[in-house]
Amino acid sequence: MEPSNTSRRTFIKQCVIGGVAVYSAPLLWEMSRANAAIVSPELAAQWQTQVNGQSKPKFRNDGIAKVTGQKVYGRDYRAMDMEGWPKQQGYAFILRAADASHVYQGFSLDHLPASAKPYKVITAADLARDKIKLPDFYGDNMLLAEGQTADYLGHAVAILLFDSFPAFKQAKSLLQFDQTLLRFGEQTPFVSDTKDPYASWRLIRVEGEDRAREDLYSPLHDGLFFPSVKDRKPEWLGNPNAKGTVSERGLYYAGEIDKQIASAQANQQWQVLEREYRTQIIDPMMMEPEAFNGWYDATSQTFHTVITSQSPQDFQEMAVHMLLSSPLAGKVKHLVVHSPYIGGGFGAKDHSIFPYYGVIAAVYAKGPIRLANDRFEQFQSGLKRHPFIMKSRLAVDKSTLKIQALTSQMTVDGGGRVNFTPSVTSVGATAMQSIYYTPRNDIIATAYASRNPDAGSMRGYGTLQSMTAMECMIHEIADELKVDPFKLRAANVMESGQRNTQGAIPNGTLRYREMLDMAEQDPVWQNRAVNKKDYEAKHPGMRYGVGFGIATKDYGTGAAAPSAAVRLAKDGKITLEIGFIEMGTGTQTSQAVVVSDALGNFADEVKLAEVDIWDAMQLVQTDNPYIISQQRQDEMAANPRWTPVKAMASSASMSAYYQSHVTRIAADVIYRHGLWPAAVSIWNELYFNTPMGSTNLHNARDGRWVDGKLTALGFPPLSIDILAKRAHDMGLVVGVMGHAFNRWAWAEADFDILGTKERLALDALALQYGEGNATFAATSDTTMSIKARQASMKSNGYHLIDRQAMSYPKAELNNAMVTYYAPCATLVEVAVNEGNGEVTLLSSHTWLEAGKVIVKELVEGQIQGGLAMGIGHALHEGLPPFEAGAGNGTWNLNRYQVPLARHVGVWDQRHTILPQLSDNDPSRGIAEVVMIPVVAALIEAVYQATHVRFYDLPMTAKKIKEAMA
């Protein structure tokens, strides 16, 4: 990362929200002074190399910065590292309630020595007096008021501000674990018991007669319907009627499914398995807990922030509205948001409430203030993985082995403050069928508030929980039917063109059967019986087992809105700007590689977490994209500046497919309207008798990049610096900014680019042109055209193109809920110690279909990390609910077991990445799916070793030992 030349007093206003100019600063100022090690540009550029004439990433392009000790994470920064900030760093500490069943009655700090007293204590009374309101997304009760009961364990009650680290550290050591600090009065009911469900979903589908293409009933075919609420529980009311309303028809077909299961079970036609599965609360346990640093500069009326968030776009807008209702209302003219690397993410820092406590601290602070969780605080207040309870039923025809029906009632614990729970609940429901075709299903999923800490979009997003349960049912029902589990899978694997539980057809080719065939032929599976006998004979007291699991994870939200800006400098340097945050997935590296598809070279610089630059496209968003009507969408789409969604938060599985889509298009437009005509100009001028004939270089697709140089039809290769100079001299396209929208299909529009109308899968496009060269222009007839192009770049330095013939995916595609999937399978062999119940992973093999692999090493890293996380979920990780859990503030790694190297079979991990079907396959979002089949595989392997089935995770050594006793 390079230092920015922009100062806090001279930055250019790029975005205005509520009268406040917002400036996004993705990289921090004066990096070189703050870095622990100075890295030369030559060294930093060594992340890429040449292999057989082709550019290859040698390591992540942020690798050198990290291993040489540079400050790359937002958590690393203090006031002294920030240009223009006062050097004195202040510190904030949050007091939290570990009691959610008694009335909170306040606290006293009288016992603190003078050297440890805060200079300001912020309470709910301050927020009420100053009318500071928490963003609606998070609900209310930001700080617990005296006389009220905590909404949940870990509810913040006060923010203490200190002007020095010694004072802060002394006070924190005295207060953090003081169980008597907060006073409580009478016992009350839990607040969560008074709340309605966060969300309730129901997916009913019945395929058409003789598997007709049109369903008799499904969400996509008929629409969704929702329950009423009585006594805090959902009620699915209505008179079942095959010809009635959406809900009446749904209830009719749900009843028919129940009748068919009961009848077929009674006459022994179907094998019916009914089980209850429970998953645990899990902490993301990223290495970098959340942090915030902020300062209000009254002189320039600028509010500065350094955040660690996956969603800086949303933070900008929400923070402005908080400031507009704070004591600083009318006093803040500028908001600066620094979004450096956040460290671990994967949902743990997506729409976290944490940065808004930092905003409050900075509002009341007298100087720069740092709020940073330690590990205890992160466990207590950070977002968690939702625990599920699933009461499920699977019916299989005994003669054909075909699945006939799937029903489930899922109960999801969302914790005390709503986050992404409604969405996670719906995704968990839609994922349950996994790779299997189910002709009939009735899946109900309801999420409730509880006094547990709030849960969010942690890796897996509900699918880990529900698909694990489905895979366990496949294992067990195969056992009951006495058939090989691969034979049962083969009879039910979903084929391309079949419909999911919502009645939608998954996009693209489904390669599940291919993956199953590969896994079945693996020697570990084929030789499992012989290996079990040999291993147990050689290792007395150890039991051997092999397990397999497969899953297919959706990726996308149904309202994805990526943006990208690619710029080509006159010297051939390529700059890419995107809104994504780096959270460990390698987005910065992979997107640098993506532009090479069109430009033949990797991006020299990738700027992450860009927010404000997209104002050049002047986009406006007016409606909720998930509930917008078709009529309203058609009406708004006529406005060339309207889009269903302006920006999206970063998430683990969104960059490879969604971000790459718009990055590739932007780079391709530069190629076709910049580099290609520049190359043709040079070839015509220097290497052909142009006045007497034609080169026939009319099709940009004839171009080929070889060793970073462009050639076509035998003409001499031209390096990108030569091409870039000519493109700039000719006033061609040298910069492209694009915005796209995806609702399980891409929006498309026509754009006029230098007189050529093109259909692009974008809904906004802005261009930059070369400045032209007087010498070159004097010998051509394009002088006026070049001047006109320069004059057209009026929108933040871009020429904003008015789209035509706009086509957005139909609003009813919202009912599809998901259609993009990435499959993964895992085979494990384990040994279980009879004496203590410990599980040793002997080997593992993962099969993954990732589509077009952008950077193989990054995909392999995801496979390895996913294996470790799956092992943690299945065998080690888990937090007790309620008072014994993380909300009590006493949890850390001394109690929370994460997988260590000895648990993950470091030297015995194998993987197979399926080859892409063609060179234009899309890249799939795989960052989450790689952990999911691991869990079911381990559950089955432990069963094969011990003959004990587990329905409640994690399968700790203690549980296994007790089960074997």
Secondary structure by P-SEA (a helix, b strand, c coil): cccccccccccccccccccbbbbbbccccccccccccccccccccccccccccccccccccaaaaaaacccccccccccccccccccbbbbbbbbbbccccccccccccccccccccccccccaaaaaaacccccccccccccccccccccccccccbbbbbccaaaaaaaaaaccccccccccccccccccccccccbbbbbbbbbccccccccccccccbbbbbbbbccccccccccccccccaaaaaaaaaaaaaaaaaaaaaacccccccbbbbbbbbbcccccccbbbbbbcccccbbbbbbbcccaaaaaaaaaaaaaaccccccccbbbbbbcccccccccccccaaaaaaaaaaaacccbbbbbbcaaaaaacccccbbbbbbbbbbbccccccccbbbbbbbbbbcccccaaaaaaaaaaaaccccccccbbbbbbbbbbccccccccccccaaaaaaaaaaaaaaaaaaaacccaaaaaaacccccccccccccccccccaaaaaaaaaaacccccaaaaaaaaaaaacccbbbbbbbbbbcccccccbbbbbbbbbbcccbbbbbbbcccccccaaaaaaaaaaccccccccccccccccccccccccccccccccccaaaaaaaaccccccccccccccccccccaaaaaaaaaaaaaaaacaaaaaaaaaaacccccccccccccccccccccccbbbccccccccaaaaaaaaaaacccccccbbbbbccbbbbbbbbcccccccccccccccccccccaaaaaaccaaaaaaaaaaaccccccbbbbbcccccccccccccccccbbbbbbbbbbccccccccccccbbbbbbbccccccaaaaaaaaaaaaaaaaaacccccccccccccccccccccccccccccccccccbbbbccccccccccccccccccccaaaaaaaaaaaaacccccccccccaaaaaaaac
